[in-house]
Amino acid sequence: MDTPVEHGWRSYVPVAAWTGAAVVCALVAGEGPFARFLGPAPAAAAMLAAGLVAGLCLWSLGRRGFEPAGRGVLTGALTALPFAAVVTVADILLRFPQDLNAPLPAALAVYPAMALVAETIFHLLPLALILAVLRGRAVGLALVLAALVEPLYQVRGMFADEGLTAQNAFVLPFVLAFNLVQLWLFRRYGFLAMAAMRLANYAWWHLAWGALRLELLF
């Protein structure tokens, strides 16, 4: 059942601030670094649209007991650490593609901004739509269904291009587990915990290890 919670405007300050920062990142980095992710869509406009959709979804989910801000930022960031360790070992053993990440320094602007887009299209929007269809019932089922969106998206192109390989066989369960934990954090602590887990993961996988792997593995 729905468990409505009253949220003041301050609950939406974090997502508004993230949206503003993402727009600035897009303007500073320019269209080029974002093109691999957004195609011809204007990057700044895409960030603004993602932030607006995120805000609407958080308002809808807030009416069903989810916190639009919440707590647990450190918990979310620390929860990303074992996943970072696992994917690093997998990269060493399986050797994911060399051009996997956007190059530095543009990556410093790209990944914090794209994390907002990812949280919006992979978590907030699917979860809000699923719970609207279910009328707020079966929240656990809704979380599992929403958790499937990103891993299925990730492996869709990989299986289409390569078929079953050790790399994409690893990606599906790994990304599914990551998403399940993220959505559990959202339900338990709120949006900030879920966002912190993705941002911490991006900081390692796309930025720190993203640079190191080029020197160590190739």
N, C-alpha and C positions, 0 to 999 in steps of 0.2 A: 504494500500500500504506500501511497505517497506520504511523506512526512515533511510538510512544508516548513521552511525555516525563513524567518525574516532577515533579509540582508540589506544593510544600508549601502549607500554609494561607495563607501570606503572599501567594501569587499571587492569592488571592481577596479580599484586603483592599480593593483599589480598587472592585470591583463591590459589595462590601458597604457601603463608605462612600458610594458613589453612591446605593445603595438607601436608606440612612438619610437622606441629604440630600434625596432625592426625597420620602420620606414626610414629612419636616419641611416641605418646600415645600408639599405638599398640605394639611397641617394649617394652616399659616400663611395660605395663600391662600384656603382654603375650597373648597367644591364648585363654586361658580359659574363661575370661570374655566376649570375643567377640563371642564365639562359639554359644551362644543362638541366635545371630542375623545373623551370617555369616556361620554357619555350619562348614564344614571342610576347608573352604577357608582360606588361610593364611591372618591374619588380616592386617599386614603391606602392603602386596601386594594389598589387597582390597582397602585400603586407597589411595595408589598411583594410582590405576586404577580409583577410583572415582574422584580423583583430576584431572587427565588427561582428563577424559570424561567431567567433569565440565568445564574445561578450553576451550575445543573444543566447547561445547554447548554455553558458554558465548560469544565466538568469533562469532558463527553463529547468536546468538540472538542480538549481538551488531550490526550486519549488518541490523537488523530490528528495531533498535531504542532503544533497552534495554541497560542499562548501566552495564558493567561487574564489576564495583565497585560502583560508585555513592556516595550518601550521605544518611543521614537519619538514622544513626545507633541508636541514642537515640530515635528517633521516632519509629523505629522498636521494640526496647526493651520495650518501654513504652506501645506500642500497645498490647504486650503480657499480660499485667497486668490484664485487665478485663477477658481475657480467663483463666488465672491462677485462678482468684477468682471463676469463674463459675465451673471449673473442680474440684476445691477443695470442694466446696459445694456439687457437684454431688458425689464425693468420700465419703463424710461424710454420705450422704443420701443413696447411692446405694451400697457402700462397694465393690470397685473393688478388684481383687484378691490380696492376701497378698504378693505374690512373683512377683509382677508386675515389679519391678525395679531391676537392677543389684545392688548388695550390695556395700556400701562404704568399703574401699577407692577406689576400682577398678572403681566404677562408675565415679569418677573424671576424669579418662582417657577415659572411654568408651563413654560417652554421647557427649562430644565435638567432638570426632572423628566420631561417628555414625551420628551426625548432618550433617556432610559433605556428607556422603553416602545418607542420606535421602533427602537432597536438590538436589542431583544429580539425583537420580532415581525417585523421586516423582515430581520434578518441572522442572529442567533444561532439562533433556533428553526428557521427554514427550512434553514439550512446544516447544523445538527446532524441534522435529519430526512433530508435528502437524502443526506448521507454515511452515515447508518445504512442507508439503502436500498441505496446503492452499495457498502456494506461497506468504505468508506474508499478505494475506487478512484476514478479520474477526478476528482481534486480540482479541476482546472481547470474541468471541466464543472459540478461542484457549485457553484463560485464564481459562474459565469455564471448558472446557474439561480436561485441565491439573489439575485443582483443584480437579477433581473427583478421580484421581489415588490413592492418599493416603487413603481417607476414604473408598473407595471400598476394598483396600488391608486390611485395619484394620478390617473391619467387615466380610470379607470373611471367615476367620477362626472362628470368634466368632459365626456367624450364623450357620456354618457347625457343630460346636461342641455343641451349646446350643440352637439353634433356636432363636426365638424372645424373648428377655428379656429386662427388663428396662435398664440394663447396655448398651447392644449393640444398643438399640433404641436411647440412648443418644449419643453414639459415632459417628454415621453416620452424623447427622446434625452438631454436634459440630466440628468434624474434617473437614468437608466440609467448614464451615464458617471460620475456622482457615486458611485453605488453600486459600480460596478466598481472604482473607485479605492479606495474605502473597504475593500472586501473584499481587495484586493491588499495594502493596508497591514496588515490583520489577519493575512494569511498571512505577510507579510514581517517585521513588527515585533511584532504582538500586539494585544490588545484595546484597550489604552490609545491607540494611534495611531489606530485606527479611531474610537474614541469622541471623541478630540480633534478630528478632522476635522468630525464632526457638530456638536459643541459650538461650535467656531469659526464654522461656517456659520450656526448658529442665532443666535450673538451678533451677527453682522452682519445677516442677512436678517430675522430676527424681532424683534430688539431695536434695534440702532443704525439700520439702514436702515428698519426697520419704523416707527420714529418719524419719521425724516427724510422719508420718501416722502409722508407725509400732508401735510406742509408744502409740499413741492416739486411734487408731482404732482396734488394735488386742491384 
